[in-house]
Amino acid sequence: MARSFGDARPLDDDTCPCCGDNIAVAALAALLLSPFGMFYATRVGAIVMIVLTVLVALPPLGFGVLLTLPICVLAAMRNASHAGAQPV
């Protein structure tokens, strides 16, 4: 039986084999877009990192991003792996 639009039954594991965020996509988005790329993996973490990046990057004229960029990538990968993602 096909599922309709208003069907509230949970999906079986067979119907949705790869739920969650992809770790490679999360890492690439965070690498290319810095904290804005973290929205793929975590919204709260992205907002925290945006504020932290602004506070850390402004005093040293932007070089603080070199410190926050790896943190963004690692946090996005960690959050995507906790969401049940499969590594690529």
Buried (B, 14 or more C-beta within 10 A) or exposed (E): EEEEEEEEEEEEEEEEEEEBBBBBBBBBBBBEBBBBBBBBBBEEBBEBBBEBBEEBBEEEEEEBBEEBBEBBBEBBBBBBBEBEBBEE
